[in-house]
Each structure stands twice: as C-alpha cells, then as structure tokens.
Amino acid sequence: MACRDMGRNNRSPQGELDALRAALDNVGALIFSKDDRYRYTYANQHFCELVGAPLENVVGHTADEFFDADTATLLHEHDAKVLASGQSTQQRETRFFKKSGARHRYLTIKTPIVGPQGEIVGLSGVSIDITESEHFEQALKENQQFLDAILDSVDGYIYTKGQDHRYTYTNRAAAALFRRTPEELLGMQDSELLPPEVVRHVRASDELVFARGEKQTTEVLMPTADGRLRHFWLKKLLLRRPEQPDCLLGFASDITELKDAQAATLRSEARFRTLFEASHDAVAVLRQGRIIDGNQALLDMLGVTSRDALRELHPWDFAPAVQPCGKTSEELAGEHMASASRLGHLRFEWVQRRHDNGAEVPVDVVLSAMDLDGEPTLLASIRDITDRKLYEAKIHQLAFYDALTGLPNRRLFFDRLAQAVAQSRRSGRHGAVIYLDLDNFKPVNDRHGHRAGDLLLQEAARRLAHCLREEDTVARLGGDEFVALLVNVAPDHATTRAYVVEVAERIRDALARPYSLALGDDGRPARTVEHRCSASLGVTLFPPEESNMEAILKLADGAMYQAKAAGRNQIRFAAQ
C-alpha cells in the first residue's frame, strides 16, 4: 500500500522536464541554451515569440537565422568568450530582431555547460530586457544636466545646506562669489568663507528655517572674493525630501545696484519735490488716467482749494465735455495719455475748465512718461496760453482779414479760391467769381468825410454777406472793390450760370438800397446822412478743369469794367 502511494506521488524524469519547461515558458526573460557550435538547443516561449519561430524551428539553428548580421556577429563573439574561458559572463547587448524589426537592450548572463568528462559542451543564457530602464536612466541623466544648465544660467545664486550648515549644492554663480567651483564648496561652512559677524547673521536665519520650517528673507552686507562689500537679498526655505534628511534651499540676489539706485532715487525725489512745488507752471502727476498729485500752481489754475479735491479725479473732470477738435475730452485725453506712455513724450493744446467759476482756459500740455515707485506714471506740465491765443488770433485777423469790414482780405480770398478750384476738380461741379465795384462811392467821402465812406463800406460788406450761402466767401480787395466766391454750384454750365445770375441780381439789388449813415464828429451830436450807391458786377465761371486763379480773377475784373462802361449798375459775364 505504501509502495503504491509513493509511486503515485513520484514524477517521472520526463514529467519533471515538462514541468521545468512550463515554468521557464512563463518567465518574461529570454532563456536559452546552445551547443559548442553556437546552435540553439533550447529556447523558452518568450524567446520563440520574439524571434517569430516555434521551438522546433529554433533548435539546431544559430543566431544568424533570427537576428541581423551585426547582432548575430556580436552574439557569436560573446558565446566564443564563454566557451573559451569556461567562465560565466555578463554583458549588455543590443538585439535587432529580423521578424518584428524591434530593437531591445538586454542584460545577458551566459554560463558554460560542462559535460561528463569535464569538457565544455555548450552554454546557457538568460537575457533580461533593460530597454526601458536604460531609457529612464538616460532621461534622468539628461534631466539632471538640463537642470544644472538652468541653475547655472540663472541670474542669481542658488545653494542647499544640510542641518550641519555645510553646503550640499551650489550653482556656478554662487561658487564664483568665493572664486571656487561648486565641487570645491561641497562640505564647506560659511565660517570658512565669511567674516564672523556675517556668519552669525546668516546662521541665525538658517536655524529659523530648520526650527520652524518657515520661509525666511533677509538682507546682508558681505564681502565677495574681490574684497568689495556688496548688498545681498536672501530667501531661504525648508526642502523636505523623501527618505533623505531635510535641507535648506537658498536663493540670493546681488542688490547692490538696487540699493544704490534707491538712495539716488530718494535724493532725486527730494530735488523733484522742491522743483515740483517751486514751478511756475502747473504740474500734475497722473497714474492709470487719474490725478494723484499736483502742485500749488495747478490748484490755482483749476480753482481748487486742496490736493484732496484733485486726487482720484480724471483730467477730463476739469474740462468741457467737448474739445475744439470735436472729440470728447474723455476720448481725447485717453488718446493723449496712451500716446505719451508709448512714445515717452507728447505735447498738445487743451481746454480746461475752472472748478470754481466754470471759466474755460486754453493751456499747453507736455506729457512725459516716467517710472515712479515702480509704477508707470505720467507727469503733466501745464501752462496757461490765454494771452498767446489772443495774440495769435489778433495776428491771424490782421494777416487774413480786412481791418475795416472784417471780411477776408486778398490773401485769404486767394487761399479759398485755390481750395474751391481743387474741390471743383474733384467733384466736377462749377464755381463762380463775382467781382464788384461800388458806383457813386467817391461823392460820399467828398461830401461827408472818410468816416461816412467807412460806414458805407461796412454796411455794404454786411449786405454782401447776407446774399451768399455759408460755404461761399465775400472778400474786400481794397477801396470799394469786393469779390464774391461761389463754390460747388452745379455740374453743368447752364445751371451754374442761372444760379449765379440769381445771386448777382440779389447783390445788385441789396447794394442799391439807400444807406443811412449815422455820423458823429468830435463830440458833436450824431447826425444821419442818406446816400445812394449802386454796384457794377463782373462774373466769370470756372469749370473743373480751370486751375489758374489769377486768370479767373482777371476775367471777372474785366467783366466788371464792361459793366461800368455799359452805364454802371450792370451785370456782365466774362467771355469764355
């Protein structure tokens, strides 16, 4: 009975072999054996799957059947070493499989197989796929190199310390402060590099980081390797690492130039404030479109009693709704501030409105972009140009207008005639010039004096202006000679002529009405004199193709003399 049970529990050698092969087939590694002629005598299922052949097609064949030529040659060389030395080997191999075209990296261990007589009859091998692990190792190496490159290129100093206050890492910039390499600084303490008073300051903040785990920031004045004292800003924090002791991660920046700039800024601000308050021009400080400060001259200009009344208001809060150019004050101010911020400087004219009485004041503004307290700011210098505007208006009036009648003079007339001719050329519409001279004008001067003549000319000018459209022009050329410019009348000659005849008749009738002239001489009671006067009119039409202004006026002047010769109080058209 006992013998029968033992027989059932014992496996045959073939059964043991089958069980071993089944186990090897479930292994993810490549398991194989070869004879002394490099022919496979066994391969597990994983090997067969990768080479794309069943076991019966693997056994008896060499690596040449399953791998590219280079791979096969390399495998034979490794096999030869094992067979020749009788020693196990370990090497990394790159295998290129013909069937799949895949390339893998393996860690292969090969062991010689010894025969009954102690001779080497072949070898066995195990190959473990390390492709992914090598990729990972390479990636780690590349990442570390990349990180080191970044840290070495940072404009600042980066380091780590252990709780023993010894450096465990520095970037090249930090090491260069002490004229050392990062490798030389490893394991060193601040006491080996810095004066005692600096060491005490630095170590105190280091210990707070380790004790509290809180970020610490500090400033320190310390000497560098060249002996110069430099200001440094330090930021330190606790770096917790899994399965490793905590360490201190530090960042430092050289702020010497910044400290010097701050000192210079303070001095500059003091000078600026002095000039700011002493300036005769109004000065406003603007930020984000709002007034944040202003000097006394600005308060006086705006009719405001305190700076508090200025702050947080916009420039357009002290301006009429619309500026002379037609844009709203808010829109135009926004455009000017944006341009000044972009260009750095901008000058323009502006109309302000006083807060106390609503009076409008023309001003000249200079906007300058600047950085104040680290924020973009605009400085506005404002000057009252009321007197200048009045002077400019007077000069313009004298240059382009007749002093007696207020009508445009010869210069302005020719400017407008040039514009009319250009407009006619663009639009294809005709225009006209009416040249006129007053009849019977000289007797009023002879009988009643030049004062009466001046009054008559002024009244004639008013009557002429009432006879024309707003877009037309009447000018005084001199003496009792006037000229009317009719623009953009009609696209054809006949319609233009008919309209011009209508206007000329209207002028002739208006000027022919009696004139009542109120005279007062040397303080004597005023007296009224009556005078009758007519006008002779010469007319020329200018087509769109005409461009000679002198010729146009000469034609009208010639037609006017024809009207005079015909008996006066006549209208004549120039022959064209």
VENPE-V539023 format. One record per residue. N is the residue number from 0. RES is the residue in one letter. SS is DSSP state (A for helix, B for strand, O for the rest). PSI is psi as a letter, one per 40 degrees, with the letter a starting at -180 (NA if undefined). Layout:
BEGIN
n = (N:N)
res = (RES:RES)
ss = (SS:SS)
psi = (PSI:PSI)
END
This chain:
BEGIN
n = (0:1:2:3:4:5:6:7:8:9:10:11:12:13:14:15:16:17:18:19:20:21:22:23:24:25:26:27:28:29:30:31:32:33:34:35:36:37:38:39:40:41:42:43:44:45:46:47:48:49:50:51:52:53:54:55:56:57:58:59:60:61:62:63:64:65:66:67:68:69:70:71:72:73:74:75:76:77:78:79:80:81:82:83:84:85:86:87:88:89:90:91:92:93:94:95:96:97:98:99:100:101:102:103:104:105:106:107:108:109:110:111:112:113:114:115:116:117:118:119:120:121:122:123:124:125:126:127:128:129:130:131:132:133:134:135:136:137:138:139:140:141:142:143:144:145:146:147:148:149:150:151:152:153:154:155:156:157:158:159:160:161:162:163:164:165:166:167:168:169:170:171:172:173:174:175:176:177:178:179:180:181:182:183:184:185:186:187:188:189:190:191:192:193:194:195:196:197:198:199:200:201:202:203:204:205:206:207:208:209:210:211:212:213:214:215:216:217:218:219:220:221:222:223:224:225:226:227:228:229:230:231:232:233:234:235:236:237:238:239:240:241:242:243:244:245:246:247:248:249:250:251:252:253:254:255:256:257:258:259:260:261:262:263:264:265:266:267:268:269:270:271:272:273:274:275:276:277:278:279:280:281:282:283:284:285:286:287:288:289:290:291:292:293:294:295:296:297:298:299:300:301:302:303:304:305:306:307:308:309:310:311:312:313:314:315:316:317:318:319:320:321:322:323:324:325:326:327:328:329:330:331:332:333:334:335:336:337:338:339:340:341:342:343:344:345:346:347:348:349:350:351:352:353:354:355:356:357:358:359:360:361:362:363:364:365:366:367:368:369:370:371:372:373:374:375:376:377:378:379:380:381:382:383:384:385:386:387:388:389:390:391:392:393:394:395:396:397:398:399:400:401:402:403:404:405:406:407:408:409:410:411:412:413:414:415:416:417:418:419:420:421:422:423:424:425:426:427:428:429:430:431:432:433:434:435:436:437:438:439:440:441:442:443:444:445:446:447:448:449:450:451:452:453:454:455:456:457:458:459:460:461:462:463:464:465:466:467:468:469:470:471:472:473:474:475:476:477:478:479:480:481:482:483:484:485:486:487:488:489:490:491:492:493:494:495:496:497:498:499:500:501:502:503:504:505:506:507:508:509:510:511:512:513:514:515:516:517:518:519:520:521:522:523:524:525:526:527:528:529:530:531:532:533:534:535:536:537:538:539:540:541:542:543:544:545:546:547:548:549:550:551:552:553:554:555:556:557:558:559:560:561:562:563:564:565:566:567:568:569:570:571:572:573:574:575)
res = (M:A:C:R:D:M:G:R:N:N:R:S:P:Q:G:E:L:D:A:L:R:A:A:L:D:N:V:G:A:L:I:F:S:K:D:D:R:Y:R:Y:T:Y:A:N:Q:H:F:C:E:L:V:G:A:P:L:E:N:V:V:G:H:T:A:D:E:F:F:D:A:D:T:A:T:L:L:H:E:H:D:A:K:V:L:A:S:G:Q:S:T:Q:Q:R:E:T:R:F:F:K:K:S:G:A:R:H:R:Y:L:T:I:K:T:P:I:V:G:P:Q:G:E:I:V:G:L:S:G:V:S:I:D:I:T:E:S:E:H:F:E:Q:A:L:K:E:N:Q:Q:F:L:D:A:I:L:D:S:V:D:G:Y:I:Y:T:K:G:Q:D:H:R:Y:T:Y:T:N:R:A:A:A:A:L:F:R:R:T:P:E:E:L:L:G:M:Q:D:S:E:L:L:P:P:E:V:V:R:H:V:R:A:S:D:E:L:V:F:A:R:G:E:K:Q:T:T:E:V:L:M:P:T:A:D:G:R:L:R:H:F:W:L:K:K:L:L:L:R:R:P:E:Q:P:D:C:L:L:G:F:A:S:D:I:T:E:L:K:D:A:Q:A:A:T:L:R:S:E:A:R:F:R:T:L:F:E:A:S:H:D:A:V:A:V:L:R:Q:G:R:I:I:D:G:N:Q:A:L:L:D:M:L:G:V:T:S:R:D:A:L:R:E:L:H:P:W:D:F:A:P:A:V:Q:P:C:G:K:T:S:E:E:L:A:G:E:H:M:A:S:A:S:R:L:G:H:L:R:F:E:W:V:Q:R:R:H:D:N:G:A:E:V:P:V:D:V:V:L:S:A:M:D:L:D:G:E:P:T:L:L:A:S:I:R:D:I:T:D:R:K:L:Y:E:A:K:I:H:Q:L:A:F:Y:D:A:L:T:G:L:P:N:R:R:L:F:F:D:R:L:A:Q:A:V:A:Q:S:R:R:S:G:R:H:G:A:V:I:Y:L:D:L:D:N:F:K:P:V:N:D:R:H:G:H:R:A:G:D:L:L:L:Q:E:A:A:R:R:L:A:H:C:L:R:E:E:D:T:V:A:R:L:G:G:D:E:F:V:A:L:L:V:N:V:A:P:D:H:A:T:T:R:A:Y:V:V:E:V:A:E:R:I:R:D:A:L:A:R:P:Y:S:L:A:L:G:D:D:G:R:P:A:R:T:V:E:H:R:C:S:A:S:L:G:V:T:L:F:P:P:E:E:S:N:M:E:A:I:L:K:L:A:D:G:A:M:Y:Q:A:K:A:A:G:R:N:Q:I:R:F:A:A:Q)
ss = (O:A:A:A:A:A:A:A:A:O:O:O:A:A:A:A:A:A:A:A:A:A:A:A:A:O:O:O:O:B:B:B:B:B:B:O:O:O:O:B:B:B:B:O:A:A:A:A:A:A:A:O:O:O:A:A:A:A:O:O:O:O:A:A:A:O:B:O:A:A:A:A:A:A:A:A:A:A:A:A:A:A:A:A:A:O:O:O:B:B:B:B:B:B:B:B:B:O:O:O:O:O:B:B:B:B:B:B:B:B:B:B:B:B:O:O:O:O:O:B:B:B:B:B:B:B:B:B:B:O:A:A:A:A:A:A:A:A:A:A:A:A:A:A:A:A:A:A:A:A:A:A:A:O:O:O:B:B:B:B:B:O:O:O:O:B:B:B:B:B:O:A:A:A:A:A:O:O:O:O:O:A:A:A:A:O:O:O:B:A:A:A:O:O:O:A:A:A:A:A:A:A:A:A:A:A:A:A:A:A:A:A:O:O:O:B:B:B:B:B:B:B:B:O:O:O:O:O:B:B:B:B:B:B:B:B:B:B:B:B:B:O:O:B:B:B:B:B:B:B:B:B:B:B:O:A:A:A:A:A:A:A:A:A:A:A:A:A:A:A:A:A:A:A:A:A:A:A:O:O:O:B:B:B:B:B:B:O:O:B:B:B:B:B:O:A:A:A:A:A:A:A:O:O:O:O:A:A:A:O:O:O:O:B:A:A:A:A:O:O:O:B:O:O:O:O:O:B:A:A:A:A:A:A:A:A:A:A:A:A:A:A:A:O:B:B:B:B:B:B:B:B:B:O:O:O:O:O:O:B:B:B:B:B:B:B:B:B:B:B:B:B:O:O:B:B:B:B:B:B:B:B:B:B:O:A:A:A:A:A:A:A:A:A:A:A:A:A:A:A:B:O:O:O:O:O:O:B:O:A:A:A:A:A:A:A:A:A:A:A:A:A:A:A:A:A:A:O:O:B:B:B:B:B:B:B:B:B:B:O:O:A:A:A:A:A:A:A:O:A:A:A:A:A:A:A:A:A:A:A:A:A:A:A:A:A:O:O:O:O:O:O:B:B:B:B:B:B:O:O:B:B:B:B:B:B:B:B:B:B:O:O:A:A:A:A:A:A:A:A:A:A:A:A:A:A:A:A:A:A:A:A:O:O:B:B:B:B:B:O:O:O:O:O:O:O:B:B:B:B:B:O:O:B:B:B:B:B:B:B:B:B:O:O:O:O:O:O:A:A:A:A:A:A:A:A:A:A:A:A:A:A:A:A:A:O:O:O:O:O:B:B:B:O:O:O)
psi = (d:d:d:d:d:d:d:d:e:h:i:i:d:d:d:d:d:d:d:d:d:d:d:d:d:e:h:e:i:h:h:i:i:i:a:e:f:e:h:h:e:i:h:i:d:d:d:d:d:d:e:f:i:i:d:d:e:d:h:e:i:i:d:d:d:e:i:i:d:d:d:d:d:d:d:d:d:d:d:d:d:d:d:d:d:e:i:i:i:h:i:h:i:h:h:h:h:d:d:e:e:i:h:i:h:i:h:h:h:h:h:i:h:h:a:d:e:e:i:h:e:a:i:i:i:h:h:h:h:e:d:d:d:d:d:d:d:d:d:d:d:d:d:d:d:d:d:d:d:d:d:d:e:h:g:a:h:h:i:i:i:i:e:e:e:i:h:e:i:i:i:d:d:d:d:d:d:e:f:i:i:d:d:d:d:h:e:i:i:d:d:e:d:i:i:d:d:d:d:d:d:d:d:d:d:d:d:d:d:d:d:e:e:i:h:h:i:i:i:i:h:i:i:a:d:e:e:i:h:i:h:i:h:h:h:i:i:h:h:h:h:h:e:i:i:i:i:h:h:i:h:i:h:h:f:d:d:d:d:d:d:d:d:d:d:d:d:d:d:d:d:d:d:d:d:d:d:e:h:d:i:h:h:i:h:h:h:f:e:i:h:e:i:i:i:d:d:d:d:d:d:e:f:i:d:i:d:d:e:d:i:e:i:i:d:e:e:f:i:i:d:h:i:d:e:e:i:i:d:d:d:d:d:d:d:d:d:d:d:d:d:d:d:d:h:h:h:i:i:i:h:i:h:i:d:d:e:e:h:h:h:h:i:h:h:h:h:h:i:i:h:h:f:e:i:h:i:h:h:h:h:h:h:h:f:d:d:d:d:d:d:d:d:d:d:d:d:d:d:e:i:h:d:d:e:e:i:i:a:d:d:d:d:d:d:d:d:d:d:d:d:d:d:d:d:d:d:e:i:i:a:i:h:h:h:i:h:h:i:f:d:d:d:d:d:d:d:e:i:d:d:d:d:d:d:d:d:d:d:d:d:d:d:d:d:e:e:i:i:d:e:i:h:h:i:h:d:i:b:f:h:i:h:h:h:h:i:f:c:i:e:i:d:d:d:d:d:d:d:d:d:d:d:d:d:d:d:d:d:d:e:e:i:i:h:h:h:h:i:h:h:f:e:i:i:i:i:h:i:i:i:h:i:a:i:h:h:h:h:i:i:h:i:d:e:i:e:h:d:d:d:d:d:d:d:d:d:d:d:d:d:d:d:d:d:e:e:i:f:i:h:i:i:i:h:NA)
END
